Amino acid sequence: MYRWLLIVLGVMLIGLQYRLWFGEANLREVWRLEARIDEQELENQQLAERNKRLEAEVLDLKKGLAALEERARSEMGMIRKDETFFQLIEPEQEQGGN
């Protein structure tokens, strides 16, 4: 009697182990999903930091004309009224060794 009970329990244990390792929602799948969660949390943190920087820049542009002026100068090449723009061009170096 005990022998059959041990056999049944052994078969059940093997069946449960099979489901644990190879069935739906197995351990490998859980580990893969946990790794994906870690990656997503890192990406979310980077995006949150970028959003904070952009928000600070937007607030600065709304409140500070100096930042707006600096951006216009650097990105668009704008100058103030009564300013003179000088562009320095380096002479081309001759190519060839002779």
KOLVEX-980963 format. One line per 3 residues: number of its first residue (from 1); for each residue y, z, x of N, C-alpha, C. Coordinates in Angstrom, 1 decimal, padded with zeros to 4 digits. Example, Ala and Ser with C-alpha at 12.3 -4.5 7.8 and 13.67 -1.06 7.14 Angstrom:
# KOLVEX-980963
1	-005.7 007.8 013.2 -004.5 007.8 012.3 -003.3 007.8 013.2  -002.2 007.1 012.8 -001.1 007.1 013.7 000.0 007.9 012.9
END
This chain:
# KOLVEX-980963
1	-001.2 000.0 000.8 000.0 000.0 000.0 001.3 000.0 000.9  001.3 000.9 001.9 002.4 000.9 002.7 002.6 -000.3 003.6  001.5 -000.9 003.9 001.5 -002.2 004.6 002.2 -003.3 003.9
4	001.9 -003.4 002.6 002.6 -004.4 001.8 004.1 -004.1 001.6  004.4 -002.9 001.5 005.8 -002.4 001.4 006.6 -002.8 002.7  006.0 -002.5 003.8 006.6 -002.9 005.1 006.8 -004.4 005.3
7	005.8 -005.2 004.8 005.9 -006.6 004.9 007.0 -007.1 004.0  007.1 -006.6 002.8 008.2 -007.0 001.9 009.5 -006.6 002.5  009.7 -005.4 003.0 010.9 -005.0 003.6 011.3 -005.9 004.8
10	010.3 -006.2 005.6 010.5 -007.1 006.8 011.0 -008.5 006.3  010.4 -009.0 005.3 010.8 -010.3 004.8 012.2 -010.3 004.3  012.5 -009.2 003.6 013.9 -009.0 003.0 014.9 -008.9 004.2
13	014.5 -008.1 005.2 015.4 -008.0 006.4 015.7 -009.3 007.1  014.6 -010.1 007.2 014.8 -011.5 007.8 015.7 -012.3 006.9  015.5 -012.3 005.6 016.3 -013.0 004.7 017.8 -012.7 004.8
16	018.0 -011.4 004.8 019.4 -010.9 005.0 020.0 -011.3 006.3  019.3 -011.2 007.4 019.8 -011.6 008.7 020.1 -013.1 008.7  019.2 -013.9 008.0 019.5 -015.3 008.0 020.8 -015.6 007.3
19	021.0 -014.9 006.1 022.3 -015.1 005.4 023.5 -014.6 006.2  023.3 -013.6 007.0 024.4 -013.0 007.8 024.8 -014.0 008.9  023.9 -014.7 009.5 024.2 -015.5 010.6 024.3 -017.0 010.2
22	023.6 -017.5 009.2 023.6 -018.9 008.9 024.1 -019.3 007.5  024.2 -018.3 006.6 024.5 -018.6 005.2 026.0 -018.8 005.0  026.4 -018.9 003.7 027.8 -019.0 003.4 028.6 -017.8 003.9
25	029.8 -018.0 004.4 030.6 -016.8 004.8 029.8 -016.0 005.9  029.3 -016.7 006.9 028.5 -016.0 007.9 029.5 -015.4 008.9  028.9 -014.7 009.9 029.7 -014.0 010.9 030.5 -015.0 011.7
28	029.9 -016.1 012.1 030.7 -017.1 012.9 031.9 -017.6 012.2  031.8 -017.8 010.9 032.9 -018.3 010.0 034.0 -017.2 010.0  033.5 -016.0 009.8 034.5 -014.9 009.8 035.3 -014.8 011.1
31	034.6 -014.9 012.2 035.2 -014.8 013.5 036.2 -016.0 013.7  035.8 -017.2 013.2 036.7 -018.4 013.3 037.9 -018.1 012.5  037.8 -017.6 011.3 038.9 -017.4 010.5 039.8 -016.3 011.0
34	039.3 -015.3 011.6 040.1 -014.2 012.3 040.9 -014.8 013.4  040.3 -015.7 014.2 041.0 -016.4 015.3 042.2 -017.2 014.7  041.9 -017.9 013.6 043.0 -018.7 013.0 044.1 -017.8 012.5
37	043.7 -016.7 011.9 044.8 -015.7 011.5 045.6 -015.3 012.6  045.0 -015.0 013.8 045.8 -014.6 014.9 046.7 -015.7 015.4  046.3 -016.9 015.4 047.1 -018.1 015.8 048.2 -018.2 014.8
40	048.0 -018.1 013.5 049.0 -018.3 012.5 050.0 -017.2 012.6  049.6 -016.0 012.9 050.6 -014.9 013.0 051.5 -015.1 014.2  051.0 -015.6 015.3 051.8 -015.9 016.5 052.8 -017.0 016.1
43	052.3 -018.1 015.5 053.2 -019.1 015.1 054.3 -018.6 014.1  053.9 -017.8 013.2 054.9 -017.2 012.2 055.9 -016.4 013.0  055.5 -015.6 014.0 056.4 -014.8 014.7 057.4 -015.7 015.5
46	056.9 -016.8 016.1 057.8 -017.7 016.8 058.8 -018.4 015.9  058.3 -018.7 014.7 059.2 -019.4 013.7 060.3 -018.4 013.2  059.9 -017.1 013.0 060.8 -016.1 012.6 061.9 -015.9 013.6
49	061.5 -015.9 014.9 062.5 -015.7 016.0 063.5 -016.9 016.0  062.9 -018.1 015.8 063.8 -019.3 015.8 064.7 -019.3 014.6  064.2 -018.8 013.4 065.1 -018.7 012.2 066.2 -017.7 012.5
52	065.9 -016.6 013.2 067.0 -015.6 013.5 068.1 -016.2 014.3  067.6 -017.0 015.3 068.6 -017.7 016.2 069.5 -018.7 015.4  068.8 -019.4 014.6 069.6 -020.4 013.8 070.5 -019.7 012.8
55	070.1 -018.6 012.2 070.9 -017.9 011.3 072.2 -017.3 012.0  071.9 -016.8 013.2 073.1 -016.3 014.0 074.0 -017.5 014.4  073.5 -018.6 014.7 074.3 -019.8 015.0 075.1 -020.2 013.8
58	074.5 -020.2 012.6 075.2 -020.6 011.4 076.3 -019.7 011.1  076.0 -018.4 011.2 077.1 -017.4 011.0 078.2 -017.5 011.9  077.9 -017.8 013.2 078.9 -018.0 014.2 079.8 -019.2 013.9
61	079.1 -020.3 013.5 079.8 -021.5 013.1 080.7 -021.3 011.9  080.3 -020.5 010.9 081.1 -020.2 009.7 082.3 -019.4 010.0  082.1 -018.4 010.9 083.2 -017.5 011.2 084.0 -017.8 012.4
64	083.5 -018.4 013.4 084.2 -018.6 014.7 084.5 -020.1 014.9  085.8 -020.4 015.0 086.2 -021.7 015.3 085.9 -022.1 016.8  085.9 -021.1 017.7 085.6 -021.4 019.1 084.2 -022.0 019.2
67	083.2 -021.5 018.5 081.9 -022.0 018.6 081.8 -023.4 018.1  082.5 -023.6 017.0 082.6 -025.0 016.4 083.3 -026.0 017.3  084.3 -025.5 017.9 085.0 -026.4 018.9 084.2 -026.7 020.1
70	083.5 -025.7 020.6 082.6 -025.9 021.8 081.5 -026.9 021.4  081.0 -026.8 020.3 079.9 -027.7 019.9 080.4 -029.1 019.7  081.6 -029.3 019.1 082.2 -030.6 019.0 082.5 -031.2 020.4
73	082.9 -030.4 021.3 083.2 -030.9 022.6 081.9 -031.3 023.4  080.9 -030.5 023.3 079.7 -030.8 024.1 078.8 -031.9 023.5  078.7 -031.8 022.1 077.8 -032.8 021.5 078.5 -034.1 021.1
76	079.7 -034.1 020.8 080.4 -035.2 020.3 081.5 -035.8 021.2  081.7 -035.1 022.3 082.7 -035.5 023.3 084.2 -035.5 022.8  084.4 -034.6 021.8 085.8 -034.6 021.3 086.7 -033.8 022.2
79	088.0 -034.1 022.1 089.0 -033.4 022.9 090.1 -033.0 022.0  090.9 -032.0 022.4 092.1 -031.6 021.6 093.2 -032.5 021.7  094.1 -032.4 020.8 095.4 -033.2 020.8 096.1 -032.7 022.0
82	096.7 -033.7 022.7 097.5 -033.5 023.9 096.7 -033.2 025.1  095.4 -033.4 025.1 094.5 -033.2 026.2 094.2 -034.6 026.8  093.9 -034.6 028.1 093.5 -035.9 028.7 092.1 -035.7 029.2
85	091.3 -036.8 028.9 089.9 -036.8 029.2 089.7 -037.5 030.5  089.0 -036.9 031.4 088.7 -037.5 032.7 087.2 -037.7 032.8  086.8 -038.9 033.2 085.3 -039.1 033.4 085.1 -039.5 034.8
88	084.4 -038.7 035.5 084.1 -039.0 036.9 082.8 -039.8 037.0  082.9 -040.9 037.7 081.7 -041.8 037.9 081.4 -041.8 039.4  080.2 -041.5 039.7 079.8 -041.5 041.1 079.5 -042.9 041.5
91	080.0 -043.3 042.7 079.7 -044.7 043.2 078.2 -044.9 043.4  077.8 -046.1 043.0 076.4 -046.4 043.2 076.0 -046.5 044.7  074.9 -046.0 045.0 074.5 -046.1 046.4 073.7 -047.4 046.6
94	074.0 -048.0 047.7 073.3 -049.3 048.0 071.9 -049.0 048.3  071.0 -049.9 047.8 069.6 -049.8 048.0 069.2 -050.7 049.2  068.2 -050.2 049.8 067.7 -051.0 051.0 068.1 -050.3 052.3
97	067.3 -050.5 053.3 067.5 -049.8 054.5 068.2 -050.6 055.6  068.6 -051.9 055.3 069.2 -052.7 056.4 070.7 -052.6 056.4
END
